[in-house]
Amino acid sequence: MINKNAILKQYASFIDADGLFLKTLDDLVDTEAYFETNVSDFLTPDLIYCFEQIASRYADELLCERLGGFNGAERARLIFRTEYSEPVLPHNTVGLLEITYNTKFNKIEHKDVLGALMAMGIKREKIGDIVIAEKNAQVLVSKELEDYICMHLDQVGRASISIRQIPLDQALERAIETQEMMTTVKSLRLDAIIAAGYNLSRSETQKLIESERVKVNHQICSKTDYQIDQNDMISVRGFGRMILNAIEGTTKKDRIRVILSLYKR
């Protein structure tokens, strides 16, 4: 049984001014209480992680499924349903739009597409990932907005564009560039891993952590001695993200060999 008050206390840092956390929590509570299927708005990675945790810890016999459209999508809708309910068909919930334009004279970027959509009065939580390719762009949106956008969006940035609905199986591959780094650390403390990954001094790293500029698995972490586990994601505002991919044993000097994946900015 979901204890809403306990969740609000434990996950207070996730409560946002727009009410997206509370709305999504209500969806999850209603799914458990009334055995109904609910689909959230598009959530950020930290909220996705948060609600996947909540569903696995507190909700018995409930499924929490991601719907992001693109391989490795950052933003996604979450589907809450019981084990016995009918699966939700993706094409009934999200729409994939393709934008084409004259690339000889214009170049559109992620911010241009997002800005054009929000200028139409569309809220950010109704928009999923935006993928920019060499000759086109794709954007995932809530299904109910698909026709409206196709009817009214004719310019992105300075470019006149054409837009059309396409099947979800034509989604572009998201290019996620990472650089692997093998190094050694004295311990698996948070400050030691960050210092190694970004070539910082321990004191510089400690200041970043204590000023709440660091997240571990999407949650702010202000403990410099927090122990990092394999596959943990570390985000440092102003520097980027990294994942502790592997722990490879120790050296003769008792330092720990690790492999880090650094996301290119």
TORNUBA-603747 format. One line per 8 residues: for each residue y, x, z of N, C-alpha, C. Coordinates in Angstrom, 1 decimal. Example, Ala and Ser with C-alpha at 12.3 -4.5 7.8 and 13.67 -1.06 7.14 Angstrom:
TORNUBA-603747
-5.7 13.2 7.8 -4.5 12.3 7.8 -3.3 13.2 7.8; -2.2 12.8 7.1 -1.1 13.7 7.1 0.0 12.9 7.9
//
This chain:
TORNUBA-603747
-1.2 0.8 0.0 0.0 0.0 0.0 1.2 0.9 0.0; 2.2 0.6 -0.9 3.4 1.4 -1.0 4.3 1.0 0.1; 4.7 2.1 0.9 5.7 1.9 1.9 7.1 2.3 1.4; 7.9 1.3 1.0 9.1 1.6 0.3 10.1 2.4 1.2; 10.2 2.1 2.4 11.1 2.8 3.3 10.7 4.2 3.5; 9.4 4.5 3.6 8.9 5.9 3.8 9.3 6.7 2.5; 9.1 6.0 1.3 9.4 6.7 0.1 10.9 7.0 0.0; 11.7 6.1 0.3 13.2 6.3 0.3 13.6 7.4 1.2
13.0 7.5 2.3 13.3 8.6 3.2 12.8 10.0 2.7; 11.6 10.0 2.2 11.1 11.3 1.7 11.7 11.8 0.4; 12.1 10.8 -0.4 12.7 11.2 -1.7 14.2 10.9 -1.9; 14.9 11.0 -0.7 16.3 10.6 -0.7 17.1 11.4 -1.7; 16.7 12.7 -1.9 17.5 13.6 -2.8 17.5 13.1 -4.2; 16.5 12.3 -4.6 16.4 11.8 -6.0 17.2 10.5 -6.3; 17.8 9.9 -5.2 18.5 8.7 -5.4 19.8 9.0 -6.2; 20.0 8.3 -7.3 21.1 8.6 -8.2 22.2 7.5 -8.1
23.4 7.9 -8.6 24.5 6.9 -8.5 24.3 5.7 -9.5; 23.5 6.0 -10.6 23.3 4.9 -11.5 22.2 3.9 -11.1; 21.5 4.2 -10.0 20.5 3.3 -9.6 19.2 3.4 -10.3; 19.0 4.4 -11.1 17.7 4.5 -11.9 16.5 4.7 -11.0; 16.7 5.5 -9.9 15.5 5.8 -9.0 15.1 4.5 -8.3; 16.1 3.7 -7.8 15.8 2.5 -7.1 15.2 1.4 -8.1; 15.7 1.4 -9.3 15.1 0.4 -10.2 13.7 0.7 -10.6; 13.4 2.0 -10.8 12.1 2.5 -11.1 11.1 2.3 -9.9
11.6 2.5 -8.7 10.8 2.3 -7.6 10.4 0.8 -7.4; 11.4 -0.1 -7.7 11.1 -1.5 -7.7 10.1 -1.9 -8.7; 10.1 -1.3 -9.9 9.1 -1.5 -10.9 7.7 -1.2 -10.4; 7.6 0.0 -9.7 6.3 0.5 -9.2 5.8 -0.5 -8.1; 6.7 -0.9 -7.2 6.4 -1.8 -6.1 5.9 -3.1 -6.6; 6.6 -3.6 -7.6 6.2 -4.9 -8.2 4.8 -4.8 -8.9; 4.5 -3.7 -9.5 3.2 -3.5 -10.2 2.1 -3.6 -9.2; 2.3 -3.0 -8.0 1.3 -3.0 -7.0 1.2 -4.4 -6.3
2.3 -5.0 -6.1 2.3 -6.3 -5.4 1.8 -7.5 -6.2; 2.2 -7.5 -7.5 1.9 -8.6 -8.4 1.0 -8.3 -9.5; 0.5 -7.1 -9.6 -0.5 -6.7 -10.6 0.1 -6.9 -12.0; 1.4 -6.7 -12.1 2.1 -6.8 -13.4 2.3 -5.4 -14.0; 2.4 -5.3 -15.3 2.7 -4.1 -16.0 4.2 -3.9 -16.1; 4.8 -2.8 -15.8 6.2 -2.5 -15.9 6.4 -1.2 -16.6; 7.5 -1.1 -17.4 7.8 0.1 -18.1 9.2 0.5 -17.7; 9.4 1.7 -17.2 10.7 2.2 -16.8 11.6 2.5 -18.0
12.9 2.8 -17.7 13.8 3.3 -18.7 13.3 4.8 -18.9; 14.0 5.5 -19.9 13.7 6.9 -20.0 14.2 7.7 -18.8; 13.3 8.5 -18.2 13.6 9.2 -17.0 13.8 10.7 -17.3; 14.5 11.4 -16.5 14.7 12.8 -16.6 13.4 13.5 -16.0; 13.2 14.8 -16.3 12.0 15.4 -15.8 11.8 15.4 -14.3; 12.9 15.5 -13.6 12.7 15.4 -12.1 12.3 14.1 -11.6; 12.8 13.0 -12.2 12.3 11.6 -11.8 10.9 11.4 -12.3; 10.5 11.9 -13.5 9.2 11.7 -13.9 8.2 12.4 -12.9
8.5 13.6 -12.6 7.7 14.3 -11.6 7.6 13.6 -10.3; 8.8 13.1 -9.8 8.9 12.4 -8.6 8.0 11.1 -8.6; 8.1 10.3 -9.6 7.3 9.0 -9.6 5.8 9.3 -9.9; 5.5 10.3 -10.6 4.1 10.6 -10.8 3.5 11.0 -9.4; 4.2 11.7 -8.6 3.8 12.1 -7.3 3.7 10.8 -6.4; 4.7 10.0 -6.4 4.6 8.8 -5.6 3.4 7.9 -6.0; 3.2 7.7 -7.3 2.1 6.9 -7.7 0.8 7.4 -7.3; 0.6 8.7 -7.4 -0.7 9.3 -7.0 -0.9 9.3 -5.5
0.2 9.4 -4.7 0.0 9.5 -3.2 0.0 8.1 -2.6; 0.8 7.2 -3.1 1.0 6.0 -2.3 0.4 4.7 -3.0; 0.1 4.7 -4.3 -0.3 3.5 -5.0 -1.8 3.6 -5.3; -2.6 2.8 -4.6 -4.0 2.7 -4.9 -4.3 1.9 -6.2; -5.2 2.4 -7.0 -5.7 1.8 -8.2 -4.5 1.4 -9.2; -3.5 2.2 -9.2 -2.4 2.1 -10.2 -2.4 3.3 -11.1; -2.1 3.0 -12.4 -2.0 4.0 -13.4 -0.5 4.3 -13.6; -0.1 5.6 -13.8 1.2 5.9 -14.2 1.1 6.8 -15.4
1.6 6.3 -16.6 1.4 6.9 -17.8 2.8 7.3 -18.5; 2.8 8.4 -19.1 4.1 8.9 -19.8 4.1 8.4 -21.2; 5.3 8.0 -21.6 5.5 7.7 -23.0 6.8 8.4 -23.5; 6.6 9.6 -24.1 7.8 10.3 -24.5 7.9 10.5 -26.0; 6.9 10.1 -26.8 7.0 10.2 -28.2 6.7 11.5 -28.8; 7.4 12.6 -28.3 7.2 13.9 -28.9 6.3 14.7 -28.0; 5.6 15.7 -28.7 4.7 16.6 -27.9 5.6 17.4 -27.0; 5.3 17.4 -25.7 6.0 18.1 -24.7 7.4 17.5 -24.4
7.5 16.2 -24.6 8.8 15.6 -24.4 9.3 15.8 -23.0; 10.6 16.0 -22.9 11.3 16.2 -21.6 11.6 14.8 -20.9; 12.2 13.9 -21.7 12.5 12.6 -21.2 11.4 11.6 -21.6; 11.0 10.7 -20.8 9.9 9.8 -21.1 10.1 8.5 -20.3; 9.5 7.4 -20.8 9.4 6.2 -20.1 8.0 6.3 -19.3; 8.0 5.7 -18.1 6.7 5.6 -17.4 6.2 4.2 -17.4; 4.9 4.1 -17.7 4.2 2.8 -17.7 3.4 2.7 -16.3; 3.8 1.7 -15.6 3.0 1.4 -14.3 2.1 0.2 -14.6
0.8 0.3 -14.4 -0.1 -0.8 -14.6 -1.4 -0.6 -13.8; -2.1 -1.7 -13.6 -3.4 -1.6 -12.8 -4.5 -1.0 -13.7; -5.5 -0.6 -13.1 -6.6 0.0 -13.9 -7.3 -1.1 -14.8; -7.1 -2.3 -14.4 -7.8 -3.4 -15.2 -6.9 -4.1 -16.2; -5.7 -3.7 -16.3 -4.8 -4.3 -17.3 -4.9 -3.7 -18.7; -4.4 -4.4 -19.6 -4.4 -4.0 -21.0 -3.5 -2.8 -21.2; -3.9 -1.8 -22.0 -3.0 -0.6 -22.2 -1.7 -1.1 -23.0; -0.6 -0.4 -22.7 0.6 -0.7 -23.4 0.6 0.1 -24.7
0.9 -0.7 -25.8 1.0 0.0 -27.1 2.3 0.6 -27.3; 2.4 1.9 -27.6 3.6 2.7 -27.6 4.7 2.0 -28.6; 4.2 1.6 -29.8 5.1 1.1 -30.8 5.8 -0.3 -30.3; 5.3 -0.9 -29.3 5.9 -2.1 -28.7 7.0 -1.8 -27.7; 7.1 -0.5 -27.3 8.0 -0.1 -26.2 9.1 0.8 -26.7; 8.8 1.7 -27.6 9.8 2.7 -28.1 9.8 2.7 -29.6; 11.0 3.1 -30.1 11.1 3.2 -31.6 11.6 4.6 -31.9; 11.0 5.1 -33.0 11.4 6.5 -33.5 12.3 6.3 -34.7
13.5 6.9 -34.6 14.5 6.9 -35.7 14.7 8.3 -36.3; 14.8 8.3 -37.7 15.0 9.5 -38.4 16.4 9.5 -39.0; 17.2 10.5 -38.8 18.5 10.7 -39.3 18.5 11.7 -40.4; 19.0 11.4 -41.6 19.2 12.4 -42.6 20.6 12.4 -43.1; 21.1 13.6 -43.6 22.5 13.7 -44.0 22.5 14.9 -45.0; 23.7 15.1 -45.5 23.9 16.2 -46.5 24.1 17.5 -45.7; 23.0 18.3 -45.6 23.0 19.5 -44.8 23.8 20.7 -45.5; 24.2 20.5 -46.7 25.0 21.5 -47.4 26.4 21.7 -46.8
26.9 20.5 -46.4 28.3 20.5 -45.9 28.4 20.2 -44.4; 27.4 19.9 -43.8 27.4 19.5 -42.4 26.3 20.1 -41.6; 26.5 20.2 -40.3 25.4 20.6 -39.4 25.5 19.8 -38.1; 24.6 18.9 -37.8 24.7 18.1 -36.6 23.8 18.8 -35.5; 24.2 18.6 -34.3 23.5 19.1 -33.1 23.1 18.0 -32.2; 22.4 18.4 -31.2 21.9 17.4 -30.2 23.1 16.6 -29.6; 24.1 17.3 -29.2 25.3 16.6 -28.6 25.9 15.6 -29.5; 25.9 15.9 -30.8 26.5 15.0 -31.8 25.7 13.7 -31.9
24.4 13.7 -31.9 23.6 12.5 -31.9 23.7 11.7 -30.7; 23.7 12.4 -29.5 23.8 11.7 -28.2 25.2 11.1 -28.1; 26.2 11.8 -28.5 27.6 11.3 -28.4 27.8 10.1 -29.3; 27.2 10.1 -30.5 27.3 8.9 -31.4 26.6 7.7 -30.8; 25.5 7.9 -30.2 24.8 6.7 -29.7 25.5 6.2 -28.4; 26.0 7.1 -27.6 26.6 6.6 -26.4 28.0 6.0 -26.7; 28.6 6.4 -27.8 29.9 5.8 -28.2 29.6 4.3 -28.7; 28.4 4.0 -29.0 28.1 2.6 -29.4 27.8 1.7 -28.1
28.0 2.3 -26.9 27.8 1.6 -25.7 26.4 1.6 -25.2; 25.5 2.5 -25.8 24.2 2.6 -25.4 24.1 3.6 -24.2; 23.4 3.2 -23.1 23.3 4.0 -21.9 22.3 5.1 -22.1; 22.5 6.2 -21.4 21.6 7.4 -21.6 20.2 7.1 -21.3; 19.9 6.2 -20.3 18.5 5.9 -20.0 17.8 5.1 -21.0; 18.5 4.7 -22.1 17.8 4.0 -23.2 17.5 4.9 -24.3; 17.8 6.2 -24.1 17.6 7.2 -25.2 16.7 8.3 -24.7; 15.6 8.6 -25.5 14.7 9.6 -25.1 15.1 11.0 -25.7
14.1 11.8 -26.0 14.4 13.1 -26.6 15.1 13.0 -28.0; 15.9 14.0 -28.3 16.5 14.1 -29.6 16.0 15.5 -30.1; 15.4 15.4 -31.3 14.9 16.7 -31.9 15.7 17.0 -33.2; 16.3 18.1 -33.3 17.0 18.5 -34.4 16.2 19.5 -35.3; 16.0 19.2 -36.6 15.3 20.0 -37.5 16.3 20.5 -38.5; 15.8 21.3 -39.5 16.7 22.0 -40.5 17.3 20.9 -41.4; 16.6 19.9 -41.8 17.1 18.9 -42.7 17.3 17.5 -42.2; 16.9 17.3 -41.0 17.0 16.0 -40.4 17.0 16.0 -38.9
17.1 14.9 -38.3 17.0 14.8 -36.8 16.2 13.5 -36.5; 15.5 13.5 -35.3 14.8 12.3 -34.9 15.2 12.0 -33.4; 15.2 10.8 -33.1 15.5 10.3 -31.8 14.6 9.2 -31.4; 14.2 9.2 -30.1 13.4 8.1 -29.6 14.2 7.2 -28.8; 14.1 5.9 -29.0 15.0 4.9 -28.3 14.1 3.8 -27.7; 14.7 3.0 -26.8 14.0 1.8 -26.4 13.9 0.9 -27.6; 12.8 0.2 -27.6 12.4 -0.6 -28.8 13.5 -1.7 -29.1; 14.0 -2.3 -28.1 15.0 -3.4 -28.3 16.3 -3.0 -29.0
16.5 -1.6 -29.0 17.8 -1.1 -29.6 17.6 -0.6 -31.0; 16.4 -0.6 -31.5 16.0 0.1 -32.7 16.8 -0.6 -33.9; 16.7 -1.9 -34.0 17.4 -2.6 -35.2 18.9 -2.4 -35.1; 19.4 -2.6 -33.8 20.9 -2.5 -33.6 21.4 -1.1 -34.1; 20.7 -0.1 -33.7 21.2 1.3 -34.1 21.1 1.5 -35.6; 20.1 1.0 -36.2 19.9 1.2 -37.7 21.0 0.4 -38.4; 21.4 -0.7 -37.9 22.5 -1.5 -38.5 23.9 -0.9 -38.4; 24.1 -0.2 -37.3 25.5 0.1 -37.0 25.8 1.6 -37.0
24.8 2.5 -36.9 25.1 3.9 -36.9 25.2 4.5 -38.3; 26.3 4.9 -38.7 26.5 5.5 -40.1 27.2 6.9 -40.1; 27.5 7.4 -38.9 28.2 8.7 -38.8 27.7 9.4 -37.5; 27.4 10.6 -37.6 27.1 11.5 -36.5 28.0 12.7 -36.6; 28.8 13.0 -35.6 29.8 14.1 -35.7 30.7 13.8 -36.9; 30.8 14.8 -37.8 31.6 14.6 -39.1 30.7 14.2 -40.2; 29.5 14.0 -40.0 28.5 13.8 -41.1 28.3 12.3 -41.3; 28.3 11.8 -42.5 27.8 10.5 -42.9 26.3 10.6 -43.0
25.7 9.6 -42.3 24.2 9.7 -42.2 23.5 8.5 -42.7; 22.2 8.7 -43.0 21.3 7.6 -43.3 20.3 7.5 -42.1; 19.9 6.4 -41.7 19.0 6.3 -40.6 17.9 5.2 -40.9; 16.7 5.5 -40.5 15.6 4.6 -40.7 14.5 4.7 -39.6; 13.8 3.6 -39.5 12.7 3.6 -38.5 11.5 4.2 -39.1; 10.8 5.0 -38.4 9.6 5.7 -38.9 8.4 5.6 -37.8; 7.2 5.7 -38.3 6.1 5.6 -37.3 6.1 6.7 -36.3; 5.6 6.4 -35.1 5.5 7.4 -34.0 4.7 8.6 -34.4
3.7 8.4 -35.3 2.9 9.6 -35.6 3.6 10.6 -36.6; 4.8 10.3 -37.0 5.6 11.2 -37.8 6.6 12.0 -37.0; 6.5 11.9 -35.6 7.4 12.7 -34.8 7.3 14.2 -35.0; 8.5 14.8 -35.1 8.5 16.2 -35.2 8.0 17.0 -34.0; 7.6 18.2 -34.2 7.2 19.0 -33.1 8.4 19.6 -32.4; 8.5 19.4 -31.1 9.6 20.0 -30.4 9.4 21.5 -30.3; 10.4 22.3 -30.7 10.3 23.8 -30.6 10.7 24.2 -29.2; 9.7 24.6 -28.5 9.9 25.1 -27.1 9.7 26.6 -27.1
10.8 27.4 -27.0 10.6 28.8 -27.1 10.6 29.5 -25.7; 9.5 30.2 -25.5 9.4 30.9 -24.2 9.1 32.4 -24.5; 9.4 33.2 -23.5 9.1 34.6 -23.6 8.2 35.0 -22.4; 7.0 35.5 -22.6 6.1 35.9 -21.5 6.6 37.3 -21.0; 6.5 37.4 -19.7 6.9 38.6 -19.0 5.9 39.0 -18.0; 5.3 40.2 -18.0 4.4 40.6 -17.0 5.2 41.6 -16.1; 5.1 41.3 -14.8 5.8 42.1 -13.8 5.0 42.2 -12.5; 5.5 42.9 -11.5 4.9 42.9 -10.2 6.0 42.5 -9.2
5.5 41.9 -8.1 6.4 41.5 -7.0 5.7 41.8 -5.7; 6.5 42.0 -4.7 6.0 42.3 -3.4 5.3 41.1 -2.8; 5.8 39.9 -3.0 5.2 38.7 -2.5 5.5 37.6 -3.5; 4.9 36.4 -3.2 5.2 35.2 -4.1 6.3 34.3 -3.5; 7.1 34.9 -2.7 8.3 34.2 -2.2 9.2 33.8 -3.4; 9.9 32.7 -3.2 10.8 32.2 -4.3 11.8 33.2 -4.7; 12.5 33.9 -3.7 13.5 34.8 -4.0 13.0 36.0 -4.8; 11.7 36.4 -4.5 11.1 37.6 -5.1 10.8 37.3 -6.6
10.3 36.0 -6.9 10.0 35.7 -8.2 11.2 35.5 -9.1; 12.3 34.9 -8.6 13.5 34.8 -9.3 14.1 36.1 -9.6; 14.2 37.0 -8.6 14.7 38.3 -8.8 14.0 39.1 -9.9; 12.7 39.0 -9.9 11.9 39.7 -11.0 12.2 39.0 -12.3; 12.2 37.7 -12.4 12.3 37.0 -13.7 13.7 37.3 -14.3; 14.7 37.3 -13.5 16.1 37.4 -14.1 16.8 38.7 -13.8; 16.0 39.7 -13.3 16.5 41.0 -13.0 17.7 41.0 -12.1; 17.6 40.3 -11.0 18.6 40.1 -10.0 18.3 40.9 -8.7
19.3 41.2 -7.9 19.0 41.7 -6.6 18.5 40.6 -5.7; 17.8 41.0 -4.6 17.3 40.0 -3.7 18.5 39.2 -3.1; 19.6 39.9 -2.8 20.8 39.2 -2.2 21.4 38.2 -3.1; 21.5 38.6 -4.4 22.0 37.7 -5.4 21.1 36.4 -5.5; 19.8 36.6 -5.5 18.9 35.5 -5.6 19.0 34.6 -4.3; 19.1 35.2 -3.2 19.2 34.4 -2.0 20.5 33.5 -2.0; 21.6 34.0 -2.5 22.8 33.2 -2.6 22.6 32.0 -3.5; 21.9 32.2 -4.6 21.6 31.1 -5.5 20.8 30.0 -4.8
19.8 30.5 -4.1 18.9 29.5 -3.4 19.7 28.8 -2.3; 20.4 29.5 -1.5 21.1 28.9 -0.4 22.3 28.0 -0.8; 22.8 28.2 -2.1 23.8 27.3 -2.6 23.2 26.1 -3.4; 21.9 25.9 -3.2 21.2 24.8 -3.8 21.3 24.7 -5.3; 21.2 25.9 -5.9 21.2 26.0 -7.4 19.8 26.2 -8.0; 18.8 26.1 -7.1 17.5 26.4 -7.5 16.6 25.1 -7.2; 15.7 24.8 -8.2 14.7 23.7 -8.0 13.4 24.3 -8.2; 12.4 23.8 -7.5 11.0 24.1 -7.7 10.3 22.8 -8.0
9.7 22.7 -9.2 9.1 21.5 -9.7 10.1 20.3 -9.6; 11.3 20.6 -10.0 12.3 19.6 -10.1 13.0 19.1 -8.8; 12.6 19.8 -7.7 13.2 19.4 -6.4 14.0 20.6 -5.9; 15.2 20.3 -5.4 16.0 21.4 -4.8 15.3 22.1 -3.7; 15.3 23.4 -3.7 14.6 24.2 -2.7 15.6 25.2 -2.1; 15.9 25.1 -0.9 16.9 26.0 -0.2 16.2 27.0 0.7; 14.9 27.2 0.6 14.2 28.2 1.4 13.9 29.4 0.6; 14.4 30.5 1.0 14.2 31.7 0.2 12.8 32.2 0.3
12.1 31.9 1.4 10.7 32.3 1.6 9.7 31.3 1.1; 10.1 30.3 0.4 9.2 29.3 -0.1 8.1 30.0 -1.0; 6.8 29.7 -0.8 5.8 30.3 -1.5 5.5 29.6 -2.8; 5.5 30.4 -3.9 5.3 29.8 -5.3 3.9 29.9 -5.6; 3.4 28.8 -6.2 2.0 28.7 -6.7 1.9 28.9 -8.2; 0.7 29.2 -8.7 0.5 29.2 -10.1 0.9 27.9 -10.8; 1.6 27.9 -11.9 2.0 26.8 -12.7 3.2 26.1 -12.1; 3.8 26.6 -11.0 5.1 26.0 -10.5 6.2 26.3 -11.5
7.1 25.3 -11.7 8.3 25.6 -12.5 9.5 25.8 -11.6; 10.2 26.8 -11.9 11.5 27.2 -11.2 12.6 27.0 -12.1; 13.6 26.3 -11.7 14.9 26.1 -12.5 16.0 26.7 -11.7; 16.8 27.5 -12.4 18.0 28.2 -11.7 19.2 27.8 -12.5; 20.1 27.1 -11.9 21.3 26.6 -12.7 22.1 27.9 -13.1; 22.4 27.9 -14.4 23.1 29.0 -15.0 22.3 30.1 -15.6; 20.9 30.0 -15.3 20.0 31.0 -15.8 18.9 30.4 -16.7; 18.4 29.3 -16.3 17.3 28.7 -17.1 16.1 28.3 -16.3
15.0 28.3 -16.9 13.7 27.9 -16.3 12.6 28.9 -16.5; 11.7 28.9 -15.6 10.5 29.8 -15.8 9.4 29.1 -15.1; 8.2 29.5 -15.5 6.9 29.1 -14.9 6.1 30.3 -14.5; 5.5 30.2 -13.3 4.6 31.3 -12.9 3.2 30.9 -13.6; 3.0 31.6 -14.7 1.8 31.3 -15.5 0.5 31.8 -14.9; 0.5 33.0 -14.3 -0.7 33.6 -13.9 -0.4 34.6 -12.8; -1.4 34.7 -11.9 -1.4 35.7 -10.8 -2.6 36.6 -11.1; -2.3 37.9 -11.4 -3.3 38.8 -11.9 -3.9 39.8 -11.0
-3.9 39.5 -9.7 -4.4 40.5 -8.7 -3.3 41.4 -8.2; -3.7 42.5 -7.6 -2.7 43.5 -7.0 -2.9 44.9 -7.6; -1.8 45.6 -7.4 -1.8 47.0 -7.9 -2.3 47.9 -6.7; -2.4 49.2 -7.0 -2.8 50.2 -5.9 -1.8 50.2 -4.8; -0.6 49.8 -5.1 0.5 49.8 -4.1 0.7 48.5 -3.4; -0.3 47.6 -3.6 -0.4 46.3 -3.0 0.7 45.4 -3.5; 1.2 45.6 -4.7 2.2 44.6 -5.3 1.3 43.7 -6.1; 1.9 42.5 -6.3 1.1 41.4 -7.0 1.5 41.3 -8.4
0.6 41.4 -9.3 0.8 41.3 -10.8 1.0 39.8 -11.1; 2.0 39.4 -11.8 2.2 38.0 -12.2 2.7 38.0 -13.7; 2.4 36.9 -14.3 2.9 36.6 -15.7 3.9 35.4 -15.6; 5.1 35.6 -16.0 6.1 34.6 -16.0 6.4 34.1 -17.5; 6.6 32.8 -17.7 7.1 32.3 -18.9 8.5 31.9 -18.8; 9.4 32.6 -19.5 10.8 32.3 -19.4 11.2 31.4 -20.6; 11.8 30.3 -20.3 12.3 29.4 -21.4 13.6 30.0 -22.0; 13.6 30.1 -23.3 14.8 30.6 -23.9 15.9 29.6 -23.9
17.1 29.9 -23.6 18.2 29.0 -23.5 18.9 28.8 -24.9
//
